[in-house]
Amino acid sequence: MTYWETLEAWLFDHDAERFTVYDIAGGMSISVIEASGLIQAYLSAQRADKPRTLYVLKRDGRTKAAVWSVGQRTADARSIGKTLFEDVEVKVLRAFAPDLERLAERNPRAARYAKAKIVAVIESALPMLAASVDLMFPEDLDNGDGSIA
């Protein structure tokens, strides 16, 4: 049995529940690191060219505090879009905020410009990205049965 199949067997009995990596670890009597590996293996299998997974995993939150669930409804697609935005926001800020902050320390005249760049990304560019992600799943495409028209 592969790693992803091991998690799928556990999910079969827990598919209606929200769960964390700690729930999997406790339920399977394995370490949190192993449980995290099972989730990563499942995500890889679900994203394969010809996936054979029974479920679609989605998460709310980040890192080990993430809460996982399974689903294939329109609301689940919206949740995945929200998670994408949160991931991009964190990665963008990690990528350039420290450099701009250091630049501001080294050159006080550039400090105002550097801080303005950080604020512009946080208050303008990232919300625009979030709005774009939301537009990908508009309410009027929902058939009411969880499928998208």
N, C-alpha and C positions, 0 to 999 in steps of 0.2 A: 504494500500500500504506500503511495507517495505521500509527501507531507501535506499537500493540498487535500488529498482524499481523506487523510486523517482528520483534518479540520472539518471537512464536509460531513463526515460521519457524526462528529460532535454537533454540528449545526442542525443535522436532521432532527435531533431531539430538542433543539433550542432556537429554531428558526423564527419563532414569534417573539423572541425576547431581544432586548437591547443588551449588549454585553461589552465588557472591556477585556483587555489582555489578561487582567488579573482573574476574571471569571473563567476564562479558558484554562489558565494555569491551574487554578484551584479545581475546576471540574475534571481536568485530565490528569491531575497530580504530576504536573511538569513545571519547569521553571518559567518565569516570565519571559526570559530570553527565548526559550523554546517556543512558547506560545506566540511571541512576536514573529518568530521565524515561520510558524504555521500560517499566520495571517499574510505575511509577505509572499509565501509560496502560493497561497490561494489567490491573491491579487494577480500574481504573475500568470497563473493558470486561467483566470477569468479574462485576462487581457490578451491571451494568446490568439494567433490567427484563426484557429479553429477551437474555440473554448469548449470544454466538456463539463464545466462546472454546473451544478444544479442551481446555485444561488448567485446573486449579484451582491457582493459586500459593498457597503458604503459606510462612511464614518462621519462623525461630528466631532470637532475638536482636533487637537494635534498631539503627536507623540504618544507616550504611554497613557496620557489622560484621555485619549480618544475613546469615544463610545461608538461601537460598531452595531450594525443591524443589516438585515438582508431585505431586499425589496426590488420591485420592478415597476412601480407605479410612477405616474408623472411627478408626484410629490417627491419621490426618491431621486428623480432626475434633477429637480430643483435643488435638493439637498446636496447632490454631488457638485452642482454648479457653485453653490455657496462655499463648499469646502475648497473647490478650486481657487476661488477668490481669496480665501483666507491663506491658502498655501502660497499663492503668488505674492500677497501682501508681505508675509513674513520673509520670503526669499528676497524680494526687492529691497526691503529695508535692511536686511543683513548684508546685501551686496554693496550698497553705496552709502548708507548713512554713516558708518564708521569712518569712511574715507573723507566724506564732507566735514564731519565733526573734527577730524584731525587737521584738515586743511584750515578750518576756522581757528583752531588753536595756534597753528603755526603762522597764520596771516590774519590778524584781527580785522584788516580792511576787507578781507574776503568772507569774514564770518557771516555778515548779514546776507550776502548772496548765497552762501552754502546753506544756511538755515532756511532761506526762502525756497531753495530747491527741495529740501526735505519736506517742507510744508506743502509745496505744490504737488509733489507726488502723493502724499498722504491725503490731501484734501481735494485734489482734482483728478489726477490720472487714475488712481486706484478706484475711486467711486465710479469713474467712467467705465472701467473694466467690469466692475460689479454690475452696473446697469446693462452692459453688453451681455454678460453671462445670463442675467435674468431675462433678457429679450430672446434668448435662445429657447426658452420654454414658456411662451406666453399662455395665459389662462385660456384664451379662446381656442387653442388647439386641443384642449383637454376634452375628451369625449364623455367624461363623467364616469367611465368605467375603469379609469386608470391608464387607458391607452391614449396615444397621441394621434391625432388625425393626420 
